[in-house]
Amino acid sequence: MTWLRAANLALIALFPVAWFAPLLRAGINLPLFGMDEISVVSGLQSLWETDVLLALLVTFFAIFAPVLKLLGIALVQFGLMRRKVLPMINLLGKLAMADIFLIALYIVVVKGAGIARVETAWGLYLFTFCVLASLAVGLLTMKRERG
């Protein structure tokens, strides 16, 4: 159980890094134009200016759901919350996967239009790792608490 606690606490530190890390680089498909790096945070800033409802959804999926899940798991792991809430806590982690889907969809649409150039960056892999590791920690904690 100690390594699960350590992994969960490490994810609490890694998620904020993933939010500010470049997820992708996008630019106009012309040689003289540079590429702009887009992170979860910079994407959210743009969304708040253009579409508040979508910004609320993405903020919940990308930031609040993973943090609430990790904090909930930590509370269960340290005996400060009942393990009966683990299934609900793990649902929050699954909601965070929706954000990765949105990013992937954005990349496919932009590449398919041919207007812009999009390249994935290391932050997308870090963010995906954090979400998948969070799912694994949640499932392993649930399995451990049952047995």
C-alpha positions as CSV (number, residue, x, y, z in Angstrom):
1,M,0.0,0.0,0.0
2,T,2.9,2.3,0.6
3,W,3.9,2.4,-3.1
4,L,0.3,3.2,-4.0
5,R,0.3,6.1,-1.6
6,A,3.6,7.3,-3.1
7,A,2.3,7.0,-6.6
8,N,-0.9,8.9,-5.8
9,L,1.0,11.7,-4.1
10,A,3.4,11.8,-7.1
11,L,0.5,12.2,-9.4
12,I,-0.8,15.1,-7.3
13,A,2.5,16.8,-8.1
14,L,2.7,15.7,-11.7
15,F,-0.8,16.9,-12.8
16,P,0.0,20.6,-12.4
17,V,3.2,20.1,-14.5
18,A,1.1,18.4,-17.2
19,W,-1.4,21.3,-17.2
20,F,1.3,23.9,-18.1
21,A,3.3,21.6,-20.4
22,P,2.9,22.0,-24.1
23,L,0.3,19.5,-25.4
24,L,0.7,20.4,-29.0
25,R,2.2,23.0,-31.3
26,A,-0.1,24.5,-33.9
27,G,0.5,27.0,-36.7
28,I,-0.5,28.1,-40.1
29,N,0.7,25.7,-42.8
30,L,3.0,28.3,-44.4
31,P,6.8,28.2,-44.1
32,L,7.4,31.7,-42.5
33,F,4.9,31.3,-39.7
34,G,6.0,29.8,-36.3
35,M,4.3,27.3,-34.2
36,D,2.4,28.3,-31.0
37,E,2.6,25.9,-28.1
38,I,-0.8,25.1,-26.5
39,S,-1.1,23.7,-23.0
40,V,-4.2,22.8,-21.0
41,V,-3.9,26.2,-19.2
42,S,-3.4,28.3,-22.4
43,G,-6.2,26.4,-24.1
44,L,-8.5,27.1,-21.1
45,Q,-7.6,30.8,-21.2
46,S,-8.6,30.9,-24.9
47,L,-11.8,29.0,-24.2
48,W,-12.9,31.4,-21.4
49,E,-12.7,34.2,-23.9
50,T,-14.8,32.4,-26.6
51,D,-17.0,29.7,-25.1
52,V,-17.7,29.8,-21.4
53,L,-19.8,26.6,-21.3
54,L,-17.1,24.6,-23.0
55,A,-14.5,26.2,-20.8
56,L,-16.4,25.1,-17.7
57,L,-16.6,21.5,-19.0
58,V,-13.0,21.3,-19.9
59,T,-11.9,22.9,-16.6
60,F,-13.9,20.3,-14.8
61,F,-12.6,17.4,-16.9
62,A,-8.9,18.5,-17.0
63,I,-8.4,20.1,-13.6
64,F,-11.1,19.5,-11.0
65,A,-12.0,15.8,-11.8
66,P,-8.3,14.5,-11.6
67,V,-7.5,16.6,-8.4
68,L,-10.7,15.6,-6.6
69,K,-10.0,11.9,-7.5
70,L,-6.4,12.0,-6.3
71,L,-7.3,13.7,-3.1
72,G,-10.2,11.3,-2.5
73,I,-8.0,8.3,-3.0
74,A,-5.4,9.8,-0.7
75,L,-8.0,10.3,2.0
76,V,-9.1,6.6,1.6
77,Q,-5.5,5.4,1.6
78,F,-4.7,7.3,4.8
79,G,-7.9,6.1,6.5
80,L,-9.5,9.5,6.6
81,M,-12.5,8.5,4.3
82,R,-14.5,5.4,4.0
83,R,-13.6,3.0,1.2
84,K,-17.3,2.8,0.1
85,V,-16.7,6.1,-1.9
86,L,-14.0,4.6,-4.1
87,P,-16.3,3.7,-7.0
88,M,-17.5,7.3,-7.1
89,I,-14.0,8.6,-6.8
90,N,-12.8,6.4,-9.7
91,L,-15.6,7.7,-11.9
92,L,-14.0,11.1,-11.6
93,G,-10.8,9.7,-13.1
94,K,-12.7,8.3,-16.0
95,L,-14.2,11.7,-16.7
96,A,-10.6,13.1,-17.1
97,M,-10.2,10.8,-20.1
98,A,-12.8,13.0,-21.9
99,D,-10.3,15.8,-22.0
100,I,-7.7,13.6,-23.8
101,F,-10.4,12.6,-26.3
102,L,-11.1,16.3,-26.9
103,I,-7.5,17.0,-27.6
104,A,-7.2,14.1,-29.9
105,L,-10.3,15.1,-31.8
106,Y,-8.9,18.7,-32.2
107,I,-5.7,17.3,-33.6
108,V,-7.6,15.1,-36.1
109,V,-9.9,17.9,-37.2
110,V,-7.2,20.5,-37.7
111,K,-4.9,18.0,-39.5
112,G,-7.8,16.9,-41.7
113,A,-8.6,20.5,-42.7
114,G,-5.1,21.0,-44.0
115,I,-5.2,24.7,-43.1
116,A,-2.9,24.4,-40.1
117,R,0.0,22.3,-39.0
118,V,-0.4,20.5,-35.6
119,E,2.3,18.5,-33.9
120,T,1.9,16.7,-30.6
121,A,4.3,17.8,-27.8
122,W,5.7,16.1,-24.7
123,G,2.9,17.5,-22.4
124,L,0.3,15.4,-24.2
125,Y,2.1,12.3,-23.3
126,L,2.7,13.4,-19.7
127,F,-1.0,14.4,-19.3
128,T,-2.1,11.0,-20.8
129,F,0.3,9.2,-18.5
130,C,-1.1,11.1,-15.5
131,V,-4.7,10.2,-16.3
132,L,-3.9,6.5,-17.0
133,A,-1.7,6.2,-13.9
134,S,-4.5,7.8,-11.9
135,L,-6.9,5.2,-13.2
136,A,-4.5,2.4,-12.4
137,V,-3.9,3.7,-8.8
138,G,-7.6,4.0,-8.3
139,L,-8.3,0.5,-9.5
140,L,-5.4,-1.0,-7.5
141,T,-6.5,0.9,-4.4
142,M,-10.0,-0.4,-4.8
143,K,-8.8,-4.0,-5.3
144,R,-6.5,-3.6,-2.2
145,E,-9.2,-2.2,0.0
146,R,-11.6,-5.0,-0.9
147,G,-9.1,-7.8,-0.2
